[in-house]
Amino acid sequence: MTASRAFLLFGTEERQPETRRLEAGRLSAELVGGNLRTIRFSGREVLRAISFLVRDRDWGTCAAAITDLTVEEEEAATIVRYNARFRAPDGAILECRSTIEVFPDALIFDARFTPDRDFETARTGFAILHPTVGLVGRPVTVEHGDGSIERSVFPDLIEPWQPFKDIAAITHEVMPGVKAECRMAGDIFEMEDQRNWTDGSYKTYVRPLALPWPYVLKAGETTHQAIRLSIRQVDAARPTVDREPGPIAISLKRDQGTLPAIGIGLRPDEVSDELLDAGLIRALGARHLICHFDPQAGHGAAALRHFRQMADTSGAAVTLECFVPCRRPLGDELDEVARMVGDSGLKLASLAVSPSVDRQSTPPGSVWPECPPLDDVYAAAQRAFPGVPLGGGMFSYFTELNRKRAPVDRLAYVTHCTNPIVHAADDLSVMQTFEALRDITRSVRAIYGDKPYRIGPSTIAMRQNPYGSRTKDNPSGKRIAMANRDPRHNALFGAAWTLAYAATVADADLEVLTLSTLAGPFGLVAGSGEPVKEGQPRPLFHVLRWLAELSGGSRIAVETAVPDRVVGLGAALVETSTLLFANLTPDLQKVTLAGPARRRLTLLDENWLREGAKEPGASAHEAESVVLPAYAVARIDSLSAIES
C-alpha cells in the first residue's frame, strides 16, 4: 500500500483541524477548532491567538467537540456561534456556548460554560497570546482591575515570573498610528512569559497561579468570560502587504566560532533495543552519551554496566545525568552512586546532578519543596567524584532553570532541556517555538555569561512532565500536547525540526547538543508502522549525522530573509564548505544561493522517503537556487569558497 503524503511528512494520518478565515474590513482571524489564531489588522499580526482552553488536573488539554457551528457573514461583521463539549479524564462534561463577532475595528469572543457534575481542572478559560516577534522590549500599557494604569515594556530577556498581574486590559502599538487594546472580563487575568517553554508568545490567562490548583467548577453553575479586542487608529496607518511567495535571500558570515558536539541519550528502560542499535552511535558520529540515571526509579548497577558496554562499543564519552534523591545525607547517597560507577568500570567524562524534587515545577505562588541548597548538592558530588567535571542546571526545561538558578562557581557547565509541545501541539505552534528558543539561549548567556553550556536531550515528544503527575499516552499517534511520543519525530517534520533546532541555537556557542535518544519513541530507529522500514534509521538520523560531521568546523552563520519559513547553518571544513537548510512549512520554498560555485546537493524530501529512505546520495547542483519541498532538509557541499 502506497504511503500517503501526510504520513510521510508527519508520521500520522490525523487530519489537522479545518481552518476558516474570518474577516471584516482590515481585521482578520483564522478560526481553528473553535478558537482564533493569527489575528491581523491590515496584514500585521496583532495577536497570535485567543483561545478558550480546558486543562485537566495534570495540565493536559481537554479536546473540544464542536457542534452547531454557524458563520454569518454580513456586510459590516462576521458572527460565529457554536457549542463545545469538553470531557475530563474522569468523564465529567463541561458544556460551553461561544460567540465570536468580528467587526472592522473590534473582535469579541464570549463564552458561557457549565459542568454536568463537579469538574476538576488546573485552568479553564481564555488565554490570549501576544506575539513576541516585533514586541520584545516594546512599550505596553496595562490597566489593572482597580483602574490603575501601568506603563511598561514587554520583557526582553525571559521573565521567570509573571511580568503583569491583575490585568483588565493590555494596549500596545501594532504599527505606527495603530494601537490595539485587549480587554478581559469574567475573572482575574495575569501574564506569563511563555518563551520559558519555547512558545513564541506572551500569554495572558485566566485565574492567577497563586490560587490553588487543581480546583473544581461546581456542577450546574454557569461561568461567563469575554475578551474584546479594539483597534484604535490614531492617524492614517500605512497598510502592510503580506509577503508574496518567492526566492528566499540568504546572507552568510564566516568564522563565527564552532558547532557543538552531538550527543545521544541513553535510558535504562531501553536496554535491549539500545544493545541492538549500538552501532548507530559510531555511524552517526555522536561524541557524547547522555546517560539517564535515577535511583528512585530503580536504576542501579545493571544500568551502569549497560552504559559502560555502550561506551565501549561506541567510543563516545559518557555524561551521567544523575538525579539525587536527597532523602539521606547527600554524601551517603552520592558515595553510593560513586561506588556503583567504580564497580561497573564506567569511566565518566562528566557528571550532571539535580535534586529529584527539581524534576517537578514549582509554579509562582506555590511553596517550594524541601531541598538541600544546590551548593551543598554540588559540593557533595565533587567529593564523591573528585576530578570529574560537574554539570548542573535542570534536567527538565529552561522554565525551571530560570526560576531556580544554579550557583555556577562549582560547575564546569550548565545544562537544561526544552520541549515544544507543553502548551500546544499543532504543526504551526511547534515550528513557532524557534522564535522563543533564540531568546532562551540569549537569556541563558545573560544569566551565566560564557560558562560552558549544553542542551538536551530535547525532543518533540515529552520525556517527563514537570507540571503534572505524568506525560500523556498517545497510542493513536496524534498531535497531543505533553505526549510521551509524537509521530512527527519519525517523519520529515522531525528531521526539519531537528535541523531548525541546531540552527537556532548555533549562536549560543554550545559545548554539546543532544536532540535524540538512541532507541524508543525519542530515538533514531524506526518501529513498526512508521514512514521508514522497522529497524532502519529515522530521517532525523541523517540530519544528526550531518551535524556531527560539521562539529568542530568553523561555523558559517546563515541568516534567511524569512526565518519562519526556512532556516540554515553551515561550517567550513578542510576542503569543503557545507550549508544545511530546513523548510519549516508544508509549502515549497526556494532559497537563493550566493554566486556560482561547484556544489553537490543532498536532499531529504518526500520523494526520498517514498523511495525507501536509502542512504541519501548527492548530485551535482549548478543552479543559483535550491528548491525545498515541504519539510525538506537540504545539504549543499561547495568545493569552492562560500562568499561572505
Backbone torsions as a table, in degrees:
resi	resn	phi	psi	omega
1	MET	NA	131.9	-178.4
2	THR	-74.1	130.5	179.9
3	ALA	-69.5	142.6	178.5
4	SER	-74.9	161.0	177.9
5	ARG	-62.2	-41.7	179.7
6	ALA	-59.7	-40.9	-178.8
7	PHE	-65.4	-39.6	179.1
8	LEU	-68.5	-37.5	-178.4
9	LEU	-77.3	-41.7	-169.0
10	PHE	-119.0	-8.5	-178.5
11	GLY	74.0	12.0	-178.4
12	THR	-150.7	151.6	174.5
13	GLU	-91.6	-1.3	-179.6
14	GLU	-58.1	131.6	179.0
15	ARG	-86.7	138.7	174.4
16	GLN	-68.5	148.1	177.9
17	PRO	-57.0	145.4	179.3
18	GLU	-64.3	138.5	178.5
19	THR	-107.8	132.6	177.5
20	ARG	-126.5	130.7	-179.5
21	ARG	-82.6	129.3	174.6
22	LEU	-112.6	137.5	179.0
23	GLU	-155.7	153.6	172.5
24	ALA	-150.7	117.4	-175.2
25	GLY	60.7	-130.6	-178.4
26	ARG	-92.6	3.3	179.4
27	LEU	-98.9	129.6	-178.3
28	SER	-141.0	161.0	177.0
29	ALA	-157.4	160.4	174.1
30	GLU	-105.4	129.5	176.4
31	LEU	-95.0	117.6	-177.7
32	VAL	-135.3	116.9	177.1
33	GLY	58.2	31.4	179.4
34	GLY	86.6	-4.0	179.6
35	ASN	-117.1	170.6	-176.1
36	LEU	-111.7	138.4	171.4
37	ARG	-141.1	166.6	179.5
38	THR	50.4	60.6	179.7
39	ILE	-85.5	118.6	-172.7
40	ARG	-124.5	149.8	169.1
41	PHE	-124.0	123.0	-179.2
42	SER	53.1	38.3	177.0
43	GLY	85.0	-8.8	-178.6
44	ARG	-98.4	132.9	-179.4
45	GLU	-66.9	123.1	178.0
46	VAL	-97.0	-52.5	175.1
47	LEU	-130.1	144.7	176.2
48	ARG	-76.3	-35.0	-178.4
49	ALA	-165.6	152.4	161.4
50	ILE	-127.9	117.3	-174.1
51	SER	-131.2	142.1	168.0
52	PHE	-98.6	115.6	-171.8
53	LEU	-122.8	145.5	175.6
54	VAL	-122.7	118.1	178.2
55	ARG	-106.1	137.3	176.2
56	ASP	-76.8	-175.0	-173.4
57	ARG	-64.2	-22.3	179.9
58	ASP	-101.4	17.6	179.3
59	TRP	69.7	12.7	170.8
60	GLY	-72.9	149.6	-177.6
61	THR	-87.4	124.8	174.1
62	CYS	-80.4	123.5	-177.8
63	ALA	-68.9	148.2	179.3
64	ALA	-97.4	127.1	171.4
65	ALA	-96.5	110.7	-172.7
66	ILE	-92.3	132.7	175.0
67	THR	-136.6	163.5	174.6
68	ASP	54.9	39.4	-179.8
69	LEU	-77.9	126.9	175.0
70	THR	-129.8	143.8	176.9
71	VAL	-128.8	118.4	179.0
72	GLU	-108.1	115.9	-180.0
73	GLU	-103.4	104.4	179.6
74	GLU	-102.6	176.1	-175.4
75	GLU	-64.0	-39.3	-175.0
76	ALA	-112.2	5.4	-176.7
77	ALA	-164.1	157.5	170.0
78	THR	-122.8	129.0	-175.0
79	ILE	-122.9	129.2	-179.8
80	VAL	-118.2	135.6	174.7
81	ARG	-133.3	142.1	176.6
82	TYR	-163.1	162.5	170.6
83	ASN	-107.0	144.3	176.5
84	ALA	-130.2	138.7	177.1
85	ARG	-119.0	128.1	179.3
86	PHE	-115.9	133.5	-179.5
87	ARG	-114.4	125.4	176.1
88	ALA	-78.3	161.3	178.8
89	PRO	-56.5	-28.1	179.6
90	ASP	-87.0	3.6	176.9
91	GLY	97.4	-8.8	178.0
92	ALA	-62.5	144.9	-176.0
93	ILE	-115.2	135.4	172.8
94	LEU	-116.0	118.6	177.4
95	GLU	-96.4	133.0	-178.0
96	CYS	-131.4	131.8	175.1
97	ARG	-109.1	120.9	-174.1
98	SER	-122.4	148.3	173.9
99	THR	-133.3	134.4	175.8
100	ILE	-123.9	126.6	178.5
101	GLU	-121.8	126.1	179.6
102	VAL	-115.4	119.9	176.6
103	PHE	-115.5	169.4	-179.7
104	PRO	-60.0	-26.4	-178.0
105	ASP	-129.0	16.2	-178.7
106	ALA	-160.6	156.9	175.8
107	LEU	-143.1	132.1	-178.7
108	ILE	-125.1	129.4	178.1
109	PHE	-122.4	115.9	-173.7
110	ASP	-121.2	135.7	-178.4
111	ALA	-138.2	134.6	173.6
112	ARG	-126.3	124.0	-171.6
113	PHE	-134.6	144.3	-174.2
114	THR	-141.4	128.7	176.0
115	PRO	-87.6	149.2	178.9
116	ASP	-78.6	-24.8	172.4
117	ARG	-150.3	175.1	-178.1
118	ASP	-50.1	128.3	-171.4
119	PHE	-118.9	113.3	-178.0
120	GLU	-86.7	129.5	-173.5
121	THR	-148.0	146.5	171.2
122	ALA	-82.2	-29.3	176.3
123	ARG	-167.8	134.3	173.1
124	THR	-136.2	123.7	178.7
125	GLY	148.6	-164.5	-173.3
126	PHE	-80.9	146.0	168.5
127	ALA	-129.4	132.0	-179.8
128	ILE	-116.6	127.5	-178.4
129	LEU	-109.5	118.6	169.0
130	HIS	-90.7	133.3	178.4
131	PRO	-66.0	153.9	177.0
132	THR	-92.4	-33.9	-179.5
133	VAL	-62.4	122.2	-178.6
134	GLY	88.1	-11.7	-179.2
135	LEU	-113.8	-15.1	-179.5
136	VAL	-56.9	121.9	179.0
137	GLY	76.9	4.1	-177.3
138	ARG	-89.4	157.4	-177.4
139	PRO	-63.9	147.3	175.8
140	VAL	-147.0	144.2	176.4
141	THR	-113.7	128.7	-177.8
142	VAL	-117.5	123.9	172.6
143	GLU	-97.4	128.5	-177.6
144	HIS	-93.9	172.1	-175.2
145	GLY	-61.5	-27.1	179.9
146	ASP	-89.1	5.8	179.1
147	GLY	91.0	-6.9	179.3
148	SER	-70.6	153.8	-175.8
149	ILE	-115.2	130.8	176.2
150	GLU	-118.1	123.6	176.7
151	ARG	-103.9	122.4	-172.9
152	SER	-148.8	-157.1	175.6
153	VAL	-135.5	153.7	170.1
154	PHE	-64.4	138.2	-176.8
155	PRO	-55.3	141.3	174.9
156	ASP	-88.3	-76.0	169.8
157	LEU	-67.5	153.3	-171.0
158	ILE	-69.6	124.7	-177.1
159	GLU	-81.7	123.3	-178.1
160	PRO	-70.0	-30.5	-177.8
161	TRP	-113.4	178.7	-176.6
162	GLN	-68.4	121.9	178.5
163	PRO	-70.5	-27.1	-179.6
164	PHE	-141.0	138.1	179.1
165	LYS	-125.9	166.5	177.1
166	ASP	47.8	62.0	-172.7
167	ILE	-97.3	129.3	171.4
168	ALA	-102.6	-32.1	179.7
169	ALA	-159.0	150.1	176.9
170	ILE	-128.0	131.7	-180.0
171	THR	-126.1	131.7	176.7
172	HIS	-142.5	163.0	178.7
173	GLU	-84.9	125.2	179.0
174	VAL	-82.8	-44.7	177.1
175	MET	-157.8	166.1	-179.8
176	PRO	-52.4	123.6	178.5
177	GLY	89.4	-2.5	-178.1
178	VAL	-130.1	125.4	176.6
179	LYS	-119.8	149.8	178.9
180	ALA	-121.1	128.8	174.8
181	GLU	-111.1	126.4	176.3
182	CYS	-111.2	115.6	-174.8
183	ARG	-113.5	134.8	-176.1
184	MET	-114.0	146.1	179.1
185	ALA	-144.7	149.1	172.8
186	GLY	110.8	-12.3	178.9
187	ASP	-169.3	-175.2	177.5
188	ILE	-94.3	128.5	-178.8
189	PHE	-112.0	151.5	172.0
190	GLU	-147.3	168.0	-175.6
191	MET	-114.6	142.7	168.3
192	GLU	-124.7	154.2	178.0
193	ASP	-85.6	97.8	-172.6
194	GLN	-72.1	-5.7	173.6
195	ARG	-62.6	-20.8	175.0
196	ASN	-52.1	-34.7	-177.5
197	TRP	-104.1	16.4	-175.4
198	THR	65.1	23.7	167.6
199	ASP	-82.7	137.7	-179.0
200	GLY	-84.2	57.2	-173.8
201	SER	-163.2	158.2	162.4
202	TYR	-97.7	126.6	-174.9
203	LYS	-108.4	125.7	171.9
204	THR	-104.7	122.9	-169.0
205	TYR	-133.1	163.0	-178.6
206	VAL	-85.8	148.1	174.6
207	ARG	70.3	111.7	-179.0
208	PRO	-59.4	143.4	179.1
209	LEU	-67.3	-21.0	178.5
210	ALA	-68.0	-18.9	176.6
211	LEU	-78.2	153.0	-176.9
212	PRO	-62.3	145.5	173.4
213	TRP	-148.5	150.3	-4.7
214	PRO	-65.9	160.6	177.9
215	TYR	-129.6	176.0	-172.6
216	VAL	-119.6	127.9	166.9
217	LEU	-86.5	121.8	-172.3
218	LYS	-71.7	141.9	179.8
219	ALA	-54.5	130.4	174.2
220	GLY	80.7	-7.8	-178.7
221	GLU	-89.2	128.9	-179.0
222	THR	-95.1	132.6	177.7
223	THR	-114.4	141.8	-178.7
224	HIS	-120.4	129.3	172.7
225	GLN	-133.9	154.2	179.2
226	ALA	-151.9	147.3	175.9
227	ILE	-124.6	133.0	177.1
228	ARG	-125.8	120.9	174.3
229	LEU	-102.4	123.9	179.9
230	SER	-119.9	134.2	177.8
231	ILE	-102.7	123.2	178.2
232	ARG	-113.8	118.3	-178.8
233	GLN	-97.9	103.9	-176.9
234	VAL	-68.9	-45.7	173.3
235	ASP	-145.0	178.3	-174.4
236	ALA	-60.8	117.9	179.9
237	ALA	-94.5	144.1	177.2
238	ARG	-80.1	120.3	177.5
239	PRO	-60.3	142.6	174.0
240	THR	-95.1	159.3	-177.9
241	VAL	-116.6	131.0	177.1
242	ASP	-60.1	145.2	179.8
243	ARG	-60.3	135.9	173.6
244	GLU	-86.4	136.1	176.6
245	PRO	-58.2	140.0	179.8
246	GLY	-179.8	178.5	-179.7
247	PRO	-57.4	141.5	-177.5
248	ILE	-100.3	121.0	178.8
249	ALA	-77.9	147.0	176.2
250	ILE	-126.5	156.2	171.5
251	SER	-129.0	144.9	-173.9
252	LEU	-124.2	141.3	173.4
253	LYS	-130.6	124.3	-177.9
254	ARG	-85.9	167.4	172.2
255	ASP	56.7	51.7	-179.7
256	GLN	-105.7	43.1	-178.1
257	GLY	86.3	-155.1	-178.9
258	THR	-126.3	163.8	176.9
259	LEU	-90.6	150.8	-173.8
260	PRO	-72.8	160.9	169.1
261	ALA	-68.2	150.7	-179.6
262	ILE	-99.4	130.6	177.5
263	GLY	-106.7	162.5	175.1
264	ILE	-132.3	134.3	-179.9
265	GLY	-84.1	142.9	172.9
266	LEU	-120.6	144.5	-176.9
267	ARG	-134.6	132.4	-178.6
268	PRO	-60.1	-21.3	-180.0
269	ASP	-84.3	4.7	178.6
270	GLU	-122.1	28.1	-170.6
271	VAL	-57.3	-51.4	-173.9
272	SER	-62.2	-43.4	179.6
273	ASP	-69.1	-36.4	179.4
274	GLU	-64.1	-38.1	178.1
275	LEU	-64.1	-38.3	179.0
276	LEU	-66.8	-34.1	-172.0
277	ASP	-103.9	12.1	-173.4
278	ALA	-57.3	-32.8	-178.7
279	GLY	-62.8	-22.3	-179.4
280	LEU	-67.6	-26.0	-179.5
281	ILE	-63.2	-46.3	178.9
282	ARG	-69.4	-38.6	179.0
283	ALA	-63.2	-35.8	179.4
284	LEU	-74.0	-33.3	-176.9
285	GLY	91.4	17.9	177.9
286	ALA	-65.2	136.7	-176.7
287	ARG	-104.7	-8.5	-178.1
288	HIS	-134.9	138.9	170.5
289	LEU	-107.9	122.1	177.8
290	ILE	-99.1	103.8	-168.4
291	CYS	-100.4	113.1	-177.0
292	HIS	-77.0	126.0	-175.8
293	PHE	-139.7	117.3	-176.0
294	ASP	-133.2	100.6	-179.5
295	PRO	-55.6	-33.8	-178.9
296	GLN	-71.6	-16.8	175.3
297	ALA	-92.9	8.3	178.7
298	GLY	88.8	8.5	179.2
299	HIS	-73.9	134.6	-177.3
300	GLY	-152.3	-142.6	-173.4
301	ALA	-59.8	-37.4	-178.2
302	ALA	-63.6	-41.0	178.8
303	ALA	-63.7	-40.1	-178.9
304	LEU	-68.2	-38.0	176.0
305	ARG	-64.4	-37.2	176.4
306	HIS	-63.7	-44.4	179.3
307	PHE	-60.2	-39.6	178.7
308	ARG	-62.7	-43.4	-179.6
309	GLN	-61.0	-41.0	179.5
310	MET	-67.3	-37.5	178.2
311	ALA	-67.1	-41.6	179.2
312	ASP	-63.4	-38.2	-179.0
313	THR	-70.9	-39.8	-172.5
314	SER	-92.8	-26.3	-174.6
315	GLY	77.3	7.5	-178.3
316	ALA	-84.3	152.5	176.1
317	ALA	-73.4	151.5	-174.6
318	VAL	-111.8	128.0	166.1
319	THR	-110.8	123.7	175.8
320	LEU	-90.7	117.4	178.4
321	GLU	-92.7	94.6	-165.0
322	CYS	-111.1	118.8	169.7
323	PHE	-76.8	141.2	178.4
324	VAL	-110.7	116.5	-175.5
325	PRO	-60.0	-34.6	-179.6
326	CYS	60.3	35.9	177.8
327	ARG	-105.5	-19.5	175.9
328	ARG	-122.4	177.4	174.4
329	PRO	-51.6	135.8	-175.0
330	LEU	-57.4	-40.2	179.7
331	GLY	-60.3	-41.2	179.8
332	ASP	-63.7	-45.4	-176.7
333	GLU	-65.4	-45.3	-176.3
334	LEU	-76.3	-32.3	174.8
335	ASP	-62.8	-36.8	178.8
336	GLU	-64.3	-43.1	176.4
337	VAL	-62.7	-42.1	-179.1
338	ALA	-62.4	-39.1	178.2
339	ARG	-64.0	-42.4	179.5
340	MET	-65.6	-39.0	177.7
341	VAL	-62.5	-45.5	179.1
342	GLY	-62.2	-43.1	-179.9
343	ASP	-64.2	-31.8	-177.9
344	SER	-76.2	-18.7	-175.4
345	GLY	81.3	6.5	-179.5
346	LEU	-71.4	127.1	177.0
347	LYS	-98.1	122.2	-177.2
348	LEU	-95.5	127.0	169.9
349	ALA	-80.1	-28.5	176.5
350	SER	-162.6	161.6	179.8
351	LEU	-132.3	130.9	173.2
352	ALA	-116.3	133.9	-178.3
353	VAL	-126.5	150.4	176.4
354	SER	-153.9	135.1	174.2
355	PRO	-58.2	140.7	-178.3
356	SER	-58.3	-35.8	-176.8
357	VAL	-65.1	-21.3	-177.9
358	ASP	-79.3	-1.8	173.8
359	ARG	-71.6	-22.3	177.5
360	GLN	-100.4	138.7	-179.6
361	SER	-72.4	146.9	171.7
362	THR	-112.5	97.2	-175.1
363	PRO	-67.0	161.8	176.3
364	PRO	-53.8	135.5	178.7
365	GLY	89.1	-11.2	179.8
366	SER	-87.5	160.2	177.7
367	VAL	-83.4	128.0	179.6
368	TRP	-67.2	136.1	179.6
369	PRO	-68.2	156.0	178.5
370	GLU	-63.1	131.3	-175.7
371	CYS	-161.0	136.3	175.0
372	PRO	-61.5	153.0	175.1
373	PRO	-56.2	140.2	-179.0
374	LEU	-58.2	-34.2	179.4
375	ASP	-61.6	-35.7	177.3
376	ASP	-69.5	-39.3	178.1
377	VAL	-61.8	-45.8	-178.7
378	TYR	-65.7	-39.6	179.3
379	ALA	-63.5	-41.9	178.6
380	ALA	-64.7	-37.6	177.9
381	ALA	-65.3	-40.4	178.6
382	GLN	-65.2	-37.2	178.1
383	ARG	-67.5	-38.6	-178.0
384	ALA	-75.3	-29.4	-177.3
385	PHE	-127.2	66.1	-177.5
386	PRO	-61.2	136.5	177.4
387	GLY	82.2	-6.3	178.8
388	VAL	-90.4	122.7	178.5
389	PRO	-54.8	131.9	-172.7
390	LEU	-107.6	129.4	174.8
391	GLY	-110.2	154.1	178.0
392	GLY	-152.6	174.2	-176.3
393	GLY	139.2	-121.1	178.5
394	MET	-140.3	139.1	173.4
395	PHE	-84.9	-6.0	175.0
396	SER	-95.1	-121.7	-168.1
397	TYR	-117.3	170.6	179.2
398	PHE	-57.1	-33.2	179.4
399	THR	-49.1	-50.5	-176.5
400	GLU	-70.0	-35.8	176.6
401	LEU	-66.7	-36.8	-179.8
402	ASN	-68.4	-32.3	-177.6
403	ARG	-89.7	-24.8	177.0
404	LYS	-130.9	88.1	-170.8
405	ARG	-80.1	133.0	-174.9
406	ALA	-77.3	134.8	170.2
407	PRO	-71.3	119.8	-166.2
408	VAL	-99.5	0.5	-176.7
409	ASP	-58.0	-34.9	-178.9
410	ARG	-88.2	-7.3	-169.5
411	LEU	-94.9	140.9	172.2
412	ALA	-82.7	-24.1	177.4
413	TYR	-160.4	162.2	175.9
414	VAL	-113.6	146.9	-174.9
415	THR	-143.7	154.8	171.5
416	HIS	-164.1	173.9	174.8
417	CYS	-120.4	176.7	169.4
418	THR	-139.6	168.0	175.4
419	ASN	-150.4	132.5	-172.9
420	PRO	-89.9	-1.0	-174.9
421	ILE	-121.8	31.9	176.9
422	VAL	-65.8	-44.4	-174.7
423	HIS	-110.0	-33.6	-176.9
424	ALA	-145.2	148.3	-174.8
425	ALA	-126.2	8.9	176.6
426	ASP	-71.6	159.1	-174.0
427	ASP	-58.4	-44.8	-177.0
428	LEU	-63.3	-45.8	-178.6
429	SER	-62.7	-39.7	180.0
430	VAL	-62.1	-44.2	179.6
431	MET	-72.7	-25.7	177.2
432	GLN	-72.7	-12.7	179.4
433	THR	-63.1	-19.7	179.8
434	PHE	-69.7	-22.4	173.1
435	GLU	-60.1	-39.8	-178.4
436	ALA	-83.8	-31.0	-178.8
437	LEU	-59.4	-35.7	176.4
438	ARG	-59.2	-40.8	-179.0
439	ASP	-74.6	-28.2	176.0
440	ILE	-63.7	-50.9	-178.9
441	THR	-66.0	-34.3	176.9
442	ARG	-65.4	-38.6	178.8
443	SER	-69.9	-39.8	176.9
444	VAL	-60.7	-43.3	178.6
445	ARG	-65.0	-34.7	177.6
446	ALA	-67.3	-33.6	-179.1
447	ILE	-80.8	-45.1	-169.5
448	TYR	-110.1	4.4	176.3
449	GLY	60.4	-134.9	-176.4
450	ASP	-95.1	19.2	174.7
451	LYS	-55.4	133.5	175.1
452	PRO	-50.3	142.1	-163.6
453	TYR	-137.3	129.8	177.4
454	ARG	-127.4	148.0	176.3
455	ILE	-128.4	136.9	170.1
456	GLY	117.7	173.7	2.3
457	PRO	-69.1	125.8	175.5
458	SER	-115.9	126.3	-178.9
459	THR	-137.1	167.0	177.8
460	ILE	-63.8	-47.6	177.2
461	ALA	-70.5	155.9	-176.5
462	MET	-92.1	119.2	179.7
463	ARG	-74.1	-36.1	177.2
464	GLN	-148.6	156.2	-177.3
465	ASN	-113.5	100.8	179.0
466	PRO	-71.0	-7.2	-169.9
467	TYR	-112.3	6.3	-179.9
468	GLY	-162.9	-173.4	-175.4
469	SER	-79.9	-15.6	-176.5
470	ARG	-165.5	163.9	167.9
471	THR	-80.9	169.4	-177.2
472	LYS	-93.6	130.0	173.8
473	ASP	-69.1	149.4	-176.4
474	ASN	-141.6	60.0	-174.8
475	PRO	-65.3	-22.2	-177.7
476	SER	-91.3	-0.7	176.9
477	GLY	65.7	50.9	179.4
478	LYS	-105.6	179.7	175.3
479	ARG	-92.0	99.5	-173.4
480	ILE	-127.7	128.9	175.4
481	ALA	-62.7	144.0	178.2
482	MET	60.7	26.4	-178.9
483	ALA	-82.2	145.8	-180.0
484	ASN	-86.1	1.5	167.2
485	ARG	-151.0	146.1	-178.1
486	ASP	-136.1	125.1	-174.6
487	PRO	-62.8	-24.5	-176.9
488	ARG	-69.5	-23.0	174.8
489	HIS	-58.3	-28.2	-173.1
490	ASN	-90.2	-6.2	-168.3
491	ALA	-121.8	-170.5	179.8
492	LEU	-61.4	-36.1	177.8
493	PHE	-53.8	-44.5	-179.1
494	GLY	-64.3	-35.8	177.5
495	ALA	-66.7	-44.6	178.9
496	ALA	-64.3	-41.6	178.7
497	TRP	-60.6	-40.8	-178.3
498	THR	-64.4	-46.0	178.9
499	LEU	-66.8	-40.6	179.8
500	ALA	-60.9	-37.5	178.2
501	TYR	-61.5	-50.4	-179.7
502	ALA	-60.6	-40.2	179.9
503	ALA	-66.5	-37.7	-176.3
504	THR	-69.0	-37.1	-177.3
505	VAL	-91.6	3.5	-174.2
506	ALA	-59.1	-36.6	-178.7
507	ASP	-68.5	-14.4	-175.2
508	ALA	-80.6	-5.6	178.4
509	ASP	56.0	54.6	-179.0
510	LEU	-70.9	153.8	174.3
511	GLU	-86.1	-45.6	179.7
512	VAL	-139.2	138.2	175.9
513	LEU	-126.6	125.8	-177.5
514	THR	-123.8	118.1	-174.3
515	LEU	-124.9	19.0	178.8
516	SER	-167.2	153.5	162.0
517	THR	-91.1	179.5	178.4
518	LEU	-80.3	-49.0	-173.0
519	ALA	-124.9	172.0	175.7
520	GLY	82.2	-167.8	-174.0
521	PRO	-68.4	-14.9	177.0
522	PHE	-102.3	9.7	-164.0
523	GLY	-103.2	-167.2	-173.0
524	LEU	-93.0	-16.3	-167.6
525	VAL	-112.6	135.1	-176.4
526	ALA	-72.9	142.8	169.0
527	GLY	-96.1	-164.9	-179.6
528	SER	-75.3	150.5	175.6
529	GLY	69.2	35.5	179.4
530	GLU	-116.7	170.4	-178.8
531	PRO	-63.3	-23.2	173.8
532	VAL	-112.9	162.3	-175.5
533	LYS	-62.8	142.5	-180.0
534	GLU	-55.0	133.9	179.9
535	GLY	89.2	-8.7	179.1
536	GLN	-94.6	158.5	179.4
537	PRO	-64.1	137.6	173.2
538	ARG	-70.4	162.0	-178.5
539	PRO	-54.4	-36.7	-176.9
540	LEU	-65.9	-20.0	175.7
541	PHE	-55.8	-44.9	-176.8
542	HIS	-66.8	-36.6	177.1
543	VAL	-64.6	-45.5	-179.6
544	LEU	-65.2	-35.7	177.0
545	ARG	-64.3	-42.6	176.7
546	TRP	-61.3	-42.9	179.1
547	LEU	-63.5	-39.0	178.1
548	ALA	-64.6	-36.8	177.9
549	GLU	-64.3	-34.1	-177.8
550	LEU	-85.6	-11.8	-178.0
551	SER	-57.0	131.9	-179.5
552	GLY	86.8	-11.7	176.2
553	GLY	-73.3	164.2	177.8
554	SER	-72.0	113.3	-172.0
555	ARG	-68.1	136.7	171.1
556	ILE	-106.4	115.4	178.0
557	ALA	-73.9	130.8	-178.1
558	VAL	-117.3	120.1	174.9
559	GLU	-114.9	130.9	176.7
560	THR	-109.0	154.3	-177.0
561	ALA	-66.4	-23.2	-178.3
562	VAL	-135.1	80.6	-176.0
563	PRO	-67.4	-9.5	173.0
564	ASP	-82.0	-6.4	178.4
565	ARG	-113.6	-43.9	-178.5
566	VAL	-139.8	135.1	173.4
567	VAL	-127.7	163.4	-179.1
568	GLY	-158.5	167.7	171.8
569	LEU	-150.7	168.4	-179.0
570	GLY	-156.7	169.7	176.8
571	ALA	-154.6	147.7	174.7
572	ALA	-103.3	123.9	176.7
573	LEU	-104.4	-162.9	-172.3
574	VAL	-64.2	-48.5	-174.1
575	GLU	-115.9	-10.3	-176.7
576	THR	-136.0	163.3	168.3
577	SER	-119.9	140.3	-175.3
578	THR	-127.4	134.2	172.4
579	LEU	-117.1	138.7	175.3
580	LEU	-119.6	134.8	179.3
581	PHE	-128.7	147.5	174.8
582	ALA	-129.2	134.1	172.7
583	ASN	-88.9	119.0	-176.5
584	LEU	-92.3	11.2	-172.4
585	THR	-128.5	165.1	174.2
586	PRO	-83.6	3.7	-177.8
587	ASP	-106.9	152.2	176.7
588	LEU	-64.4	137.9	176.8
589	GLN	-128.2	148.8	178.1
590	LYS	-123.5	128.0	-178.9
591	VAL	-108.8	130.0	178.1
592	THR	-86.6	127.2	-179.7
593	LEU	-93.6	162.2	-176.8
594	ALA	-87.6	111.9	169.8
595	GLY	61.5	166.6	178.4
596	PRO	-73.5	144.2	178.3
597	ALA	-162.9	160.8	173.8
598	ARG	-82.8	112.8	-173.4
599	ARG	-129.0	156.3	170.1
600	ARG	-126.1	137.0	-174.9
601	LEU	-114.0	130.1	171.6
602	THR	-120.2	129.6	-172.0
603	LEU	-127.5	125.3	169.2
604	LEU	-99.2	105.9	-176.5
605	ASP	-142.8	-174.5	-177.6
606	GLU	-59.1	-42.1	-179.3
607	ASN	-64.8	-43.6	177.8
608	TRP	-58.7	-42.4	-178.8
609	LEU	-69.7	-39.9	-179.7
610	ARG	-65.6	-29.3	-178.5
611	GLU	-86.4	8.4	173.7
612	GLY	112.7	0.0	176.6
613	ALA	53.1	44.2	177.6
614	LYS	-71.1	175.5	177.4
615	GLU	-50.9	117.5	-174.9
616	PRO	-65.6	134.6	-179.3
617	GLY	-108.6	153.3	179.7
618	ALA	-97.6	152.0	176.0
619	SER	-134.8	155.9	178.7
620	ALA	-62.3	141.6	-178.5
621	HIS	-141.1	108.3	-176.9
622	GLU	-104.0	-9.4	-178.5
623	ALA	-68.7	157.9	-179.6
624	GLU	-92.2	18.0	174.6
625	SER	-150.6	160.3	176.2
626	VAL	-129.8	136.3	-179.3
627	VAL	-96.5	127.2	179.9
628	LEU	-110.5	108.5	173.2
629	PRO	-65.8	-179.1	-176.2
630	ALA	-53.5	126.0	175.5
631	TYR	51.8	29.9	178.9
632	ALA	-81.2	155.6	172.4
633	VAL	-121.6	132.1	-178.2
634	ALA	-120.5	141.5	171.7
635	ARG	-117.1	127.2	-179.5
636	ILE	-121.8	112.9	177.5
637	ASP	-100.7	126.7	-179.1
638	SER	-111.9	130.7	179.6
639	LEU	-89.3	-3.2	174.9
640	SER	-122.1	169.2	-174.7
641	ALA	-62.0	139.6	173.8
642	ILE	-86.5	127.1	-178.2
643	GLU	-69.6	142.9	177.9
644	SER	-82.2	NA	NA
